Amino acid sequence: MRTSIILPTLSFLALAAADTGRLGDAEVVTNNPIGASYEARLPNSATTDVRGVFIATSNPSGRGVDFQITLDGIPSTGGPFMYHIHDAPIPPNGTCAQALAHQDPYIRGEETPCDATAPQTCQVGDLSGKHGNITSGSFHAAYTDLYASLVPGLGSFFGNRSVVVHFSNKTRITCANFEVIGHGAVPSGSPNGTNATTMVTATATASATGGASGSATATPVSPSAPAQQTTNAAVRTLAGSGAVLAALAAFVL
């Protein structure tokens, strides 16, 4: 009887851990350099009318990153449209497939959809999963993502990565690399940012020049390397799992 109870319990714990990442939940980034800023500008392309720019700036408190997104030319069919930060930059030939998989330093995977009410359990790079998909026509979004980093060397740093826009079936529409436009300084004081999202319909047409052109391909599923800042989260996760297993073992005995 006890065995029939403990086995489903262990299976549930394994599934829960997988959904929140093998290294635990994403940690809030509190030391982003104040004034650091990056942008990814979608290119002019013969294969799509989607144009626009993603601007990412360190929150004034150093806690998280403020995103400003303006897009135009979104198709009327094929949505809702997703967008993610991907592991690798786009090469000079502009092939979006070379961006590899989503930025995922906590090794969560993308099979289970992101729960926007618990953004710490989502892939760091799954911006649309945490903050909402792109709608057709013109699109504007402004939000703070607490789990994105502008500190080089961390797994959640995206300044050397790319952003990719997808159809709902995960086919890649267009993509661009993030480029630095301001380095910033190390923050001081207590952080006070919130993981908030605001969306409105844009009326202005976004201009876009340069960058990498997109190509259609399915999203890879290989995870990225673990982040440096996830060590404590991993220890807490393993310790918590050990305590649960010990309690269950005592119950069986």
N, C-alpha and C positions, 0 to 999 in steps of 0.2 A: 504493500500500500504506500509506504513512505517512498519507495523507489519510483512509483508511478507519479508521485508528486514532485520529487526533486528533479527528474529528467526534464519535464516541460519547463520547470523554473529555470534550469541552466540554459535551455534553448532560448528562452525569452531574454535572459541576460546577455547571451551572445549576440542576438539580433539587435538589442538596444545599443550595445557597444559599437556594433558595426555602423548603425545609423548616425552615431555621434562622432565617428572617427576612431581609428585604431589607436590614436594618440590622445583621445579625449576630445572635449569641446574646444572650439577656438577661443583663444584668450584675447581680451580687450587690449589694444595697443595704446599705451599711455605716453610714449616718448617720441612721437613723431616730431621731426624738426619744424618749428614754427616758420611759416613762409615757404616751405617746400611745395613745389607745384609741378605737375606733369600734365601733358595733354596727348590725346590720341585723335588724330584727324583722319576721318574716313576719306579714301581717295576718290577721284573721278574715275569712273569705270564704264566700259561699254556693256558690261553684263548686268548692271543693276543701277537703279536711280537713287538708291539710298546714299545720302550724304549726311555729314554732321561731324560733331566734335564731342569728345569726352574730356572734361577738365577735372582734374583731381588736385585738391589743395589740402594741406594739413590743417586740421581743425585748430583754431586759435589757442585752444588749451593743450594741444598735442595729443588729444584723445581721439583717435580715429581719423578718417579722411573725409572731407567734404567733396561730393561729386556734383558736377553740373553737366547735364547731358542734353544736347539739342540735336535732333535728327529730323530729316525731311525726306520725302520720296518713299515712305514706307508703303509696300504693296497693300492693296485692298484685300488680297487673299493670301492664304498660307500662314496666317497668324494663329494665336498670339506669337509674337516674335520674342526670342530670348537673346540675352547677351551675357557674356562671361569674360572674365580675365583668364587667359590661357597661359600655360607654362612657358612657352618659347616665343621669341620675337618672330615677326614675319620676315622671311628672307627677301633679298632684292627683287626676286622674280614675282613677288606678290602673292604666292600661293598660300591661302589660308590654312590648308591642311598641315603646313609645317608648324603651325602654332601648337600642335600636340594637344594634350588634354587640358581640362580645367585646372587652374591653380588650386591645389588641394594639399597643403602642407600637413594636415592632420590625418590624411589618408582615409577620408570618409567614403569616397566613391560617389558616383552620380546615379546609381540604379534607383535608390529610394529618393523621391522628390524632396526638395528642401521644404522645411516647415518654417514659413516666414514669421510665425509667432515665437520661434526659438532659433533666431539667426545664428547663435553660437554653435548650433549643431549642423549648420550647412557648410558646404565647401566655401572657403574664403573667397574664391573667384566667382562664385555663383551670384552675381549682383542682381540679375533679374529674379532669381529665386527668392532672394531676401527682400527686394524692394519693388518688385512688380515688373511684368512684361511690357514690351513695347506695343503700342497700338498702331493702327494704320494711319496713313497721312503724315502729319507732323507730330512730333513728340518732344516733350521736355520733362525732365525730372531733376529734382534737387534733393539730396539727402546726405546724411552722415553715416558712414559705415565704420563701426567701432573696431572691426577686425582686420582692416586693411592697413598696411604699413608702408611708410616712405623712408624706412631705415634700411639702407643697403645691408645685405647679409642675412636678414631674417627670411624665413620661408614665406611669410605673408607680404614681403616687399614685392611690388609689381612694377617698379620703374623700369625694369629691363624686360618686361613681358609685353603681351599684346591683348587687345580686346577684339572679340569676334561676335558678330551679329548672326543669328540663326533663324531659319524658319522653325515652325513648331515641330517639324519632323527631324530637327537637328541638322539639316543641311545648312552649310555655311554660306552666308550671303556676301558678306564683306568683312574686312578686318583692317586693323592699323596698329602700329607700335606706339607705346607710350614714350614720349620724349620729355626730358627735363626742361622746364622753363623758369625754375627758381629753386635754389638749394635749401634756403631756410637756415634756422639755427635751433639748437637744442632747447626744448621748452623748460620752463620752471613753474613752480606753484602747483596747485591742486587741479586735476582735470575735471571738467564738468560737462563733457559732451553727451549727447544721447543718440541712440540708434534710430533716428527719425527719417521719414520719407515724405516728400511733398511732390505731387505731380500735377501738371497743368498741360493743356494743349498749346503747343507753340504756334504762333501766327507768323513769325518771321522765318524766312527760308535760310537754312544753315548752309554756309559756304564751306567747301572743302577742296583742298589742293594737296598734292603730294601723297605720301604714304604708300601702303601696299594694297593692291587690288585683290578682291576675293575670288574664291573658286569653290564650287559645291563639292562637299564630301561629308561623310558621316563623322560624328564626334568620336575620337579615340577615348578609351576608358582607362588607360594606364595612369596611375597616380604620380604626383610629383614627389620630390624628396622631402623628408620631414623638416619642419621648421626648428630653428634653434630655440625659440621661445617656448616650445611645446614640452620641454623636458619636465617641468613641474607638473603640467597637466597629465603627462603620461604616468608619472609617479603616483599622483593622486588617483588616477583611474585604476592602476594595478593594485594599489593598496585597498581601495574600496572593493574591488572584485575579490581580493584575497579574504577580506573580512566576511563577505557574503558567503563565499565557498566554505570558510571555516564554520560559520553558523549552520550551514546546511549539512555539513559533515557531522556536526554534533547532533543535529536533529535525527539523522539516520541511525547513528549509534545509540 
